[in-house]
Every structure is written in C-alpha cells, then in structure tokens.
Amino acid sequence: MTRVVHPIEQESFRRLRARLDTSHFAPLTRAVVERVIHSAADLEYATDLVTDEDALVAAHAALHAGAPVVADVEMVAAGITKRETVCRLKDAKSHAGLTRSAHAIRLAYEQVGPGALWVIGCAPTALEELLVLDAAPALVIGLPVGFVGAAESKAALRESGLPAVSNVSEKGGSAVAAAALNALLYHPAPGLPPHRTNETTEAIKESQ
C-alpha cells in the first residue's frame, strides 16, 4: 500500500524547503536529511549529519527486500512505522563492564544475524557494542544522544567503515534515529508509486 501524507506534514516540508535548500543532496540523502530535520525542527542537521548515498542505496534495497530492523530502545521502535522491529532491551541485563543497552544489542544480533539495519538513538554503549560485533550490517543509523560518549561513539562508527548514518555533534535521540529509518521506508522502491496526499487519495476514491 502507498503511504498517505497528511496535509500538515506536506505543509511542514514546504516550510522546511522554503528555509533550507536541500536540492543539492542526492535523493536518499535528501530524504534522510529532510526527515531528520522535520522530526527535530532543527535545520543544523543539514550540516551535522554524515551520510553516504551509495550506502543508503544499498540499505534501501535491503530494507525493501525485507531485511530485519533492530532498534536499541522501545522509543526508537515506536517511532518506526510500517515495519516490525526487533528490540531486546526488555530481555537484557547489565553485567560488570556491560550495560543493559549493550547486552540488548548482543541479544538482538543473536536473533537476527548479519545483514540487518540497526537503528541506535539512545545509548552510546549500544553503538559501541555493535561496533565490536561482527554484525555485517546493511546499515547502522547511529544517532545516540548525550554529553558522555555520544559524539565519540559516532566518530568510531565513521572510522569503522561500516555503512552508516551518523552525526558529528552530541545531539541525536530516538526521534531523529527513527526518522532516518522512516526516510528509507517512505522512499519508494523502484517500480512503486510515490506517496499520495490525502487530497489525491480522496480524488481516487471519488473516481472509483
């Protein structure tokens, strides 16, 4: 099914584009940048985000082919629409030298194996744990937030060479991480129609 875009969302994106020219971005990069900005009402993400179009293209194909999606916390999972996610935080326990968030990443990897899309928007230790696993991810959306370890964990993600979406600063969070994944979900796969507005959907119903 195609996604129906609410008029409020349409107007929000219109205002965003009136204040910020995103036309120079490659298609999937633009989709991610715009949706992250939209989720936070923060135009600075246009220069703070670090993406790679080739990595996004490959991840988009994997996502639409059914690759599993892992979220580090329930707030990230709740923000991801139209796709079931794996989040093992409820099952995780902290141990000496291992946070609960890091243990949840271990549990999730045991469940999904390689080739998943990982969406980390809360704990830097979750991202740090993922980086020491041989997870072979389709994509890591690494956007944890905080004054301790967040920027450092995202820098380590970039240095790892894994396909990734990250940002340079300490900001981030569940909403922006989920938004980055949703941008790939909402961007049509090849051969699928674009999003419909509410008005378009009503016109189609009236013509039937």
Secondary structure, DSSP 8 states (H G I E B T S, - for coil): ---EE-HHHHHHHHHHHHHS--TTS-HHHHHHHHHHHHHHT-TTHHHHEE--HHHHHHHHHHHHTT--EEESSHHHHHH--SS--B--GGG---BTTB-HHHHHHHHHHHHH-TT-EEEE-S-HHHHHHHHHS----SEEEE----SSSHHHHHHHHHHHT-SEEEESSS---HHHHHHHHHHHHHS--TTS---EEHHHHHHHHHH-
